[in-house]
Amino acid sequence: MKRVLTGLLCLLLALGYSADPVLAKGKAYRPQKREQVRALSQKEVDQVFRESAGDVSVAVMRSSSLGNGLTTCKLAITSGGGYLKVAFQTTAGGTASRIGIRDLKLQTYERSFWKTIYPAKGTYIYSKSKTGICKGGFKISKKAAKKKYRVTAKHFAVIKGKTYTKNKTTSVIVY
């Protein structure tokens, strides 16, 4: 069993999965030269939630059985200092074997449709193990002025083998 897991891990690494939570998973997306992506500290994540207090998308979802499941799903976007800042938080009703967000997309509105600008390829996943809360975020530099932006993501938690999910989309900001 140990050899199988080791082999699987080596295969995943060979396929280009990145351990860096700021980068998209899957096809090892690397930002373009015009983009600078950096992880936010926990203090900066809290600041993004405070700055977007009126716009932060917060959903409270409770499982009717045993109090398990997702209890809080937060997703926020703000702008400032030449950056778009994205923050997220997923909280479960108990300790989760895996908790976080996946399929996160930073999008801009162009000609009547939403275009994903980050990640350009692959998918963005940020998660933690054996905890009841996962909080994180990143900032990305963008040079476009007066564009509409939003963020979509799927919050998830795996508790006692059952997966709980909640899709979220932020309010639109103009930057």
Helices and strands as residue ranges (DSSP letters): H 2-14, E 37-39, H 42-51, E 57-59, E 70-80, E 83-110, E 113-118, E 124-141, E 148-159, E 162-169, E 173-174
